[in-house]
Amino acid sequence: MIEVQSLTKTYGRSIVVDNVTFSVGRGEVLVLLGTSGSGKTTTLKMINGLVPKTTGTVVIEGTNTDQLKPVDLRRRIGYVIQNVGLFPHYTIAQNIGVVPELLGWAKSRIELRVEELMEMMGLSGELMNRKPAELSGGQQQRVGIARALAADPDLILLDEPFGALDPITRHELQMEFKRLEGALNKAMVLVTHDVTEAVILGDIICIMDEGKVQQLGPPAEIIFHPKTEFVRKFIGRQKLQLELSLITLSDLQRAAGAGEAEVEKDITLAEYMQTHEDHELLQMYFNYRKKIRSTHGAG
């Protein structure tokens, strides 16, 4: 797990990140959410030492990162960025295996790990000897995630990983990432400005503004119990869509006193409506919306 305590960054008299504290357990995804300039990316980069912190502590799996050399710290952390950052003259296999190679893994072990990760990320083995320029944007991002996982790091950091993709590919990768979250059993910290992405992918959301944490908690708490005016405004325009991304068919059935659905009951209303044109279901939600919201403590 990772524990961030009182993390602060200043440039002269300007406070860019102000006393940020959170923890993320194995198998959990914490999303740093905010507008441009909120301090979320600076916070992420202080975790892996790309930006030196002014004060505060970062502890990964019980080790204070101040005790580690920068190169050793970064080898313990997987890092995924928006523009992928693949080496253009390396093959896909070489890109994925670069960190294990630096760590001195045997060639046979690297080859097995590359094959395992390509299969995990839905990449055909035929792509292994191609160069990044020969892949689509979505394929390149899958390679970037595979590379971050290659050395089995304790922590994965993701900085706007899906931001440069077209909407369809972005949604596909979000769903694939969500599927992988629990299976990987890694602590992950993801940066985004997209509140819908945060609700879909995050177990915990940390909303930041002007370097300060405005609210920290699970998605339902953020949506149904906004604590500050900034949070209310930040989620306000998308509130209905966010509710549909949280409420499951099971929630709706309980509110309506209906029997078991024929489809997977834990699927959210938003996920269900992407593949079903069901106006009656949406009307049913509006009929029982107040009751459903009350179960989450919202009036």
VOPA-752447 format. One record per residue (C-alpha): x, z, y. Coordinates in nm, 4 decimals, padded with zeros to 6 digits. Example, Ala and Ser with C-alpha at 12.3 -4.5 7.8 and 13.67 -1.06 7.14 Angstrom:
VOPA-752447
ATOM       px       pz       py
ATOM  01.2300  00.7800 -00.4500
ATOM  01.3670  00.7140 -00.1060
end
This chain:
VOPA-752447
ATOM       px       pz       py
ATOM  00.0000  00.0000  00.0000
ATOM  00.0950 -00.0184  00.3664
ATOM  00.0571  00.2519  00.6300
ATOM  00.0918  00.1649  00.9979
ATOM  00.1131  00.4657  01.2286
ATOM  00.1023  00.4624  01.6110
ATOM  00.2556  00.1143  01.6321
ATOM  00.3358  00.0215  01.9929
ATOM  00.5077 -00.2713  02.1634
ATOM  00.6015 -00.2874  02.5296
ATOM  00.7760 -00.5483  02.7416
ATOM  00.8946 -00.3672  03.0504
ATOM  00.5847 -00.1967  03.1917
ATOM  00.3472 -00.4214  02.9988
ATOM  00.1897 -00.2676  02.6873
ATOM  00.1170 -00.5477  02.4400
ATOM  00.0228 -00.3302  02.1409
ATOM -00.0938  00.0237  02.2099
ATOM -00.0850  00.2943  01.9418
ATOM -00.2271  00.0956  01.6487
ATOM -00.2880  00.2871  01.3253
ATOM -00.4329  00.1685  00.9935
ATOM -00.3669  00.1671  00.6190
ATOM -00.4324 -00.0930  00.3498
ATOM -00.4429 -00.0190 -00.0222
ATOM -00.3594 -00.2477 -00.3131
ATOM -00.6315 -00.5065 -00.3655
ATOM -00.7559 -00.4663 -00.0081
ATOM -00.7556 -00.7137  00.2797
ATOM -00.7404 -00.5821  00.6351
ATOM -00.8263 -00.8371  00.9029
ATOM -00.6779 -00.8077  01.2513
ATOM -00.9502 -00.9689  01.4618
ATOM -00.9508 -01.0460  01.8322
ATOM -00.9241 -01.3030  02.1060
ATOM -00.6007 -01.4714  02.2132
ATOM -00.3680 -01.2153  02.3687
ATOM -00.5315 -00.9164  02.1999
ATOM -00.2069 -00.8129  02.0278
ATOM -00.3097 -00.8970  01.6722
ATOM -00.0259 -01.1413  01.5950
ATOM  00.2320 -00.9162  01.7613
ATOM  00.1082 -00.6321  01.5392
ATOM  00.1489 -00.8516  01.2318
ATOM  00.5004 -00.9564  01.3311
ATOM  00.6070 -00.5961  01.3917
ATOM  00.5168 -00.5208  01.0300
ATOM  00.7750 -00.7659  00.8946
ATOM  01.0243 -00.7148  01.1760
ATOM  00.9930 -01.0570  01.3396
ATOM  00.9055 -00.8646  01.6563
ATOM  01.0937 -00.5340  01.7033
ATOM  00.8547 -00.2428  01.7517
ATOM  00.8943 -00.0093  02.0474
ATOM  00.7590  00.2997  01.8706
ATOM  00.5651  00.3827  01.5562
ATOM  00.6234  00.3609  01.1830
ATOM  00.5488  00.1117  00.9061
ATOM  00.5587  00.2393  00.5472
ATOM  00.5292 -00.0055  00.2547
ATOM  00.4863  00.1403 -00.0940
ATOM  00.6302  00.4711  00.0265
ATOM  00.9362  00.3230  00.1998
ATOM  00.9777  00.3463  00.5766
ATOM  01.0740 -00.0049  00.6859
ATOM  01.3281  00.1428  00.9294
ATOM  01.5387  00.2168  00.6207
ATOM  01.5511 -00.1497  00.5161
ATOM  01.7666 -00.4336  00.6423
ATOM  01.5512 -00.7092  00.7988
ATOM  01.6359 -00.9590  00.5236
ATOM  01.5481 -00.7069  00.2495
ATOM  01.2222 -00.6187  00.4259
ATOM  01.1106 -00.9809  00.4512
ATOM  01.1879 -01.0467  00.0873
ATOM  00.9385 -00.7735 -00.0011
ATOM  00.6681 -00.9367  00.2106
ATOM  00.4887 -01.2665  00.1556
ATOM  00.4200 -01.4495  00.4818
ATOM  00.1709 -01.7320  00.5401
ATOM  00.1361 -01.9035  00.8787
ATOM -00.1119 -02.1531  01.0229
ATOM  00.1257 -02.4493  01.0283
ATOM  00.2455 -02.3759  00.6730
ATOM  00.6207 -02.3920  00.7516
ATOM  00.7202 -02.5780  00.4354
ATOM  01.0688 -02.7263  00.4169
ATOM  01.0064 -03.1020  00.4598
ATOM  01.3031 -03.2187  00.2498
ATOM  01.2299 -02.9830 -00.0415
ATOM  00.9937 -03.0737 -00.3233
ATOM  00.6803 -02.8659 -00.3716
ATOM  00.8442 -02.6857 -00.6645
ATOM  01.1524 -02.6083 -00.4540
ATOM  00.9381 -02.4790 -00.1672
ATOM  00.7469 -02.2418 -00.3934
ATOM  01.0627 -02.1219 -00.5687
ATOM  01.2804 -02.0702 -00.2618
ATOM  01.2485 -01.6890 -00.2370
ATOM  01.2922 -01.6217 -00.6113
ATOM  01.6033 -01.8418 -00.5956
ATOM  01.7390 -01.6353 -00.3048
ATOM  01.6717 -01.3235 -00.5110
ATOM  01.8799 -01.4608 -00.7971
ATOM  01.6053 -01.5286 -01.0493
ATOM  01.7017 -01.7350 -01.3539
ATOM  01.6080 -02.1023 -01.3322
ATOM  01.3729 -02.0790 -01.6315
ATOM  01.1917 -01.7826 -01.4765
ATOM  01.1499 -01.9693 -01.1471
ATOM  01.0104 -02.2749 -01.3255
ATOM  00.7550 -02.0634 -01.5120
ATOM  00.6528 -01.8848 -01.1910
ATOM  00.6106 -02.2143 -01.0041
ATOM  00.3903 -02.3538 -01.2827
ATOM  00.1843 -02.0331 -01.2893
ATOM  00.1268 -02.0346 -00.9133
ATOM  00.0432 -02.4035 -00.8935
ATOM -00.2236 -02.3528 -01.1574
ATOM -00.3514 -02.0413 -00.9789
ATOM -00.3828 -02.2319 -00.6497
ATOM -00.5531 -02.5322 -00.8079
ATOM -00.2571 -02.7664 -00.7577
ATOM -00.1943 -03.0430 -01.0109
ATOM  00.1412 -03.0410 -01.1862
ATOM  00.1795 -03.4009 -01.0734
ATOM  00.2462 -03.2699 -00.7209
ATOM  00.5454 -03.0604 -00.8245
ATOM  00.8107 -03.3188 -00.7360
ATOM  00.6434 -03.4525 -00.4236
ATOM  00.7421 -03.3676 -00.0659
ATOM  00.5087 -03.1794  00.1731
ATOM  00.4346 -03.4928  00.3787
ATOM  00.2749 -03.6487  00.0700
ATOM  00.0134 -03.3716  00.0476
ATOM -00.3094 -03.3142  00.2386
ATOM -00.3388 -03.0249  00.4826
ATOM -00.5362 -02.8200  00.2322
ATOM -00.2816 -02.8830 -00.0421
ATOM  00.0033 -02.7857  00.1901
ATOM -00.1712 -02.4588  00.2747
ATOM -00.2180 -02.3851 -00.0947
ATOM  00.1563 -02.4383 -00.1412
ATOM  00.2222 -02.2030  00.1508
ATOM  00.0151 -01.9298 -00.0137
ATOM  00.1848 -01.9927 -00.3494
ATOM  00.5257 -01.9595 -00.1841
ATOM  00.4224 -01.6275 -00.0284
ATOM  00.3241 -01.4985 -00.3731
ATOM  00.6251 -01.6369 -00.5596
ATOM  00.8462 -01.3269 -00.5687
ATOM  00.5513 -01.0936 -00.6391
ATOM  00.5827 -00.9068 -00.3050
ATOM  00.4253 -00.5693 -00.2283
ATOM  00.2474 -00.7021  00.0805
ATOM  00.1073 -01.0364  00.1993
ATOM  00.0797 -01.1165  00.5715
ATOM -00.1314 -01.4142  00.6809
ATOM -00.1328 -01.5395  01.0404
ATOM -00.4358 -01.7662  01.1027
ATOM -00.3734 -01.9266  00.7602
ATOM -00.6757 -02.1578  00.7690
ATOM -00.6973 -02.2232  01.1423
ATOM -00.5492 -02.5750  01.1425
ATOM -00.7751 -02.7116  00.8670
ATOM -01.0949 -02.9130  00.8965
ATOM -01.4153 -02.7070  00.8484
ATOM -01.4865 -02.8241  00.4921
ATOM -01.1317 -02.7645  00.3646
ATOM -01.1174 -02.4368  00.5538
ATOM -01.4320 -02.3089  00.3838
ATOM -01.3054 -02.4187  00.0413
ATOM -00.9777 -02.2319  00.0903
ATOM -01.1560 -01.9235  00.2231
ATOM -01.3654 -01.9120 -00.0944
ATOM -01.0575 -01.9641 -00.3143
ATOM -00.8722 -01.6912 -00.1271
ATOM -01.1661 -01.4533 -00.1691
ATOM -01.1657 -01.5265 -00.5432
ATOM -00.7928 -01.4452 -00.5624
ATOM -00.8043 -01.1239 -00.3554
ATOM -00.8969 -00.8789 -00.6286
ATOM -00.7003 -01.0504 -00.9038
ATOM -00.3752 -01.0373 -00.7053
ATOM -00.3976 -00.6606 -00.6476
ATOM -00.1909 -00.6913 -00.3296
ATOM -00.2251 -00.5213  00.0063
ATOM -00.2925 -00.7989  00.2578
ATOM -00.3134 -00.8176  00.6363
ATOM -00.4742 -01.1299  00.7813
ATOM -00.4929 -01.2346  01.1473
ATOM -00.7838 -01.4413  01.2779
ATOM -00.9946 -01.4947  01.5892
ATOM -01.2890 -01.6086  01.3730
ATOM -01.5347 -01.3235  01.3210
ATOM -01.7150 -01.5046  01.0373
ATOM -01.3864 -01.5491  00.8509
ATOM -01.3127 -01.1803  00.9044
ATOM -01.6476 -01.0767  00.7560
ATOM -01.6117 -01.3107  00.4566
ATOM -01.2522 -01.2188  00.3682
ATOM -01.1988 -00.8662  00.4956
ATOM -01.2519 -00.5345  00.3204
ATOM -01.1563 -00.3686  00.6487
ATOM -01.1745 -00.5194  00.9977
ATOM -00.9593 -00.4005  01.2868
ATOM -01.0965 -00.5427  01.6127
ATOM -00.8375 -00.5482  01.8911
ATOM -00.8579 -00.6122  02.2640
ATOM -00.5787 -00.5800  02.5196
ATOM -00.3512 -00.4288  02.2563
ATOM -00.5889 -00.1490  02.1575
ATOM -00.8012 -00.0964  01.8486
ATOM -01.1651 -00.1233  01.9527
ATOM -01.3087 -00.0519  01.6091
ATOM -01.1766 -00.0126  01.2557
ATOM -01.3997 -00.0201  00.9499
ATOM -01.5695 -00.2263  00.6782
ATOM -01.7551 -00.5431  00.7859
ATOM -02.1035 -00.3899  00.7542
ATOM -02.0029 -00.1009  00.9796
ATOM -01.8654 -00.3413  01.2407
ATOM -02.1765 -00.5631  01.2383
ATOM -02.4430 -00.2927  01.2163
ATOM -02.2642 -00.0164  01.4101
ATOM -02.0584 -00.1714  01.6943
ATOM -01.8931  00.1186  01.8767
ATOM -01.7922 -00.0424  02.2050
ATOM -01.9366 -00.2946  02.4479
ATOM -01.6486 -00.5301  02.3663
ATOM -01.7341 -00.5254  01.9943
ATOM -02.1049 -00.5804  02.0655
ATOM -02.0279 -00.8838  02.2818
ATOM -01.7640 -01.0164  02.0415
ATOM -02.0066 -01.0340  01.7491
ATOM -02.3250 -01.0844  01.9508
ATOM -02.3618 -01.4622  01.9496
ATOM -02.3053 -01.4858  01.5738
ATOM -02.4868 -01.1706  01.4694
ATOM -02.7548 -01.3397  01.2567
ATOM -02.5028 -01.5578  01.0716
ATOM -02.2831 -01.2526  01.0155
ATOM -02.5780 -01.0597  00.8723
ATOM -02.6483 -01.3466  00.6318
ATOM -02.2807 -01.3348  00.5274
ATOM -02.3174 -00.9655  00.4384
ATOM -02.6678 -00.9312  00.2940
ATOM -02.7001 -01.0231 -00.0733
ATOM -02.9954 -01.1563 -00.2694
ATOM -03.0039 -00.8159 -00.4366
ATOM -03.0473 -00.6475 -00.0953
ATOM -03.3378 -00.8788 -00.0154
ATOM -03.5004 -00.8218 -00.3543
ATOM -03.4868 -00.4444 -00.3130
ATOM -03.6390 -00.4659  00.0354
ATOM -03.9200 -00.6910 -00.0895
ATOM -03.9758 -00.4982 -00.4121
ATOM -03.9188 -00.8189 -00.6080
ATOM -03.7823 -00.8629 -00.9600
ATOM -03.4402 -00.9870 -01.0588
ATOM -03.3411 -01.3293 -00.9263
ATOM -03.2459 -01.6131 -01.1552
ATOM -02.9231 -01.6633 -00.9604
ATOM -02.6284 -01.4272 -00.9267
ATOM -02.7735 -01.1308 -00.7403
ATOM -02.4508 -01.0362 -00.5615
ATOM -02.4276 -01.3731 -00.3867
ATOM -02.4819 -01.3477 -00.0111
ATOM -02.7703 -01.5209  00.1607
ATOM -02.5242 -01.7417  00.3506
ATOM -02.3551 -01.8517  00.0267
ATOM -02.6891 -01.9174 -00.1422
ATOM -02.8251 -02.1239  00.1456
ATOM -02.5185 -02.3490  00.1471
ATOM -02.6357 -02.4949 -00.1837
ATOM -03.0125 -02.4371 -00.1604
ATOM -03.2525 -02.5572  00.1073
ATOM -03.4800 -02.2558  00.0830
ATOM -03.6829 -02.2003  00.3998
ATOM -03.9018 -01.9449  00.2231
ATOM -03.5985 -01.7270  00.1507
ATOM -03.4956 -01.7330  00.5162
ATOM -03.8504 -01.6454  00.6233
ATOM -03.8493 -01.3662  00.3673
ATOM -03.5314 -01.2306  00.5240
ATOM -03.6883 -01.2291  00.8700
ATOM -03.9947 -01.0505  00.7289
ATOM -03.7803 -00.7750  00.5799
ATOM -03.4891 -00.7852  00.8240
ATOM -03.5706 -00.4531  00.9909
ATOM -03.6009 -00.2772  00.6557
ATOM -03.2750 -00.4264  00.5285
ATOM -03.0920 -00.3340  00.8481
ATOM -03.2229  00.0217  00.8240
ATOM -03.0523  00.0611  00.4853
ATOM -02.7250  00.0022  00.6695
ATOM -02.8190  00.2602  00.9332
ATOM -02.9062  00.0001  01.1962
ATOM -03.2304  00.0001  01.3881
end
